[in-house]
Amino acid sequence: MAELSTTPPTTEPKPSSSMTAHKWTAWAAAIQIVLLLVIVFQLNGLGKATIQGAAVGFPTAEAPTGGNVPSPSPSVNMEGLVDDDAVLGDDNAPVTIVEFSDYECPFCGRFYSQTLGQIKEQYIKTGKVKLVYRDFPLSFHPQAQKAAETAECAGEQGKYWEMHDLLFTQGVQGGTTSFKQYAQQIGLNTAKFNECLDSGEMASEVRKDTADGAAAGVQGTPAFYVNGIEISGAQPFQVFQQVIEAELAN
């Protein structure tokens, strides 16, 4: 009878075909997981970059519609930001919202149509919040500067907010021709309005708003400061509600 060898093998046995298939399946699954993680990471980074926006002067400076978490801005001087601009609401309201906006910015229009109405009903009309609108026309919007001047000229006749609403609801595409028609619609003294608009009387006021916004850190529109807390972009009502309620509770 042949003697059994006790010498250990010097080579690894060749795996069976079933073992090989199992290992390849495991490797393929691992590779898929790694690829998915890479894609998720890249998408997450892209989302963060979009949310942060770019410098003023480029289309991406218009603030995106979601994602930013409100953050304290202790260096912002709210009294300085209020300036002498139009105020909607009770001057003694405990919460002040300063909005930097552009009448030609679609995200600003979205805030106006989807969020501002709820803030008015729940907080401005009840005396809890006042809204200060300040101009921040972006350089790549050809009608934004004159639209801002239009609202300021209307404000000289006590109808700032009526013009503000028309500029957002009717649009700015028609330029000064449309703006002069809006003045007629809201019953302004058109001779005085036209002189104000054509002369550029309010151009320096608009530039001051823009400079103050840039100094406060505004990089896109719309941008808001709620008692010193920054909210960037056309955020939904719930984001404003959370900040306002926290400020009212203080």
Helices and strands as residue ranges (DSSP letters): H 17-52, G 59-61, E 71-72, H 78-82, E 87-88, E 95-101, H 106-111, I 112-116, H 117-119, I 120-124, E 129-135, H 144-155, H 160-170, H 175-185, H 190-199, H 203-216, E 223-226, E 229-232, H 237-249
